[in-house]
């Protein structure tokens, strides 16, 4: 149906797209924002447990 080389090209292209998405995500990820959000969530949960 499709030539083997076309399948290889599609596979490599898809892999490259996945790596680009992961790199952009890691580049935009800010650990301090994540930590502050996590701390707020934990404090909220703990405050409800103590009541």
N, C-alpha and C positions, 0 to 999 in steps of 0.2 A: 504494500500500500504506500507507505512513505519510505524514502531512502534512509538507511541507517545513519548517514552523516547528518541529515536534517534533524533526526531525533537527538543526536549528540549536541547539535547547536542549540536546540530548544532547551535541553537539560542544562547546559552551561549558562545560558541566558537566565533561566529561572533561578539557578543557584546564585548568580551574580546579583539579581534583584533582591533575593532574600538577604544576602550579606549587606547590601546597601541599606535596606530597611533596618537591619539590626545595628549597623554602625550609626545611622542617623538617630536611632532611638537612644543609643548609649551616649552620643554626643550631646543630645538635648536633655538627658537625664541629669537632674541636680539632686545629689544625695542629701543636701541640707533641707530641701523642700520635702523630700520623702520622710526624713527623720522628724521634722516638725509636725507633719501630718500624722505620723505614727504615734508620736507622743501625745498629741491632742486626742487621738482616738483612745489610747490607753488610759489617759486621765479621765476621759468621759466614761469609759466602762468601769473604772475603779470607783468613780464618784457614785455611780448607780448601785454598785455592789455594797458600798458602805451605808447606803440609806436604808 
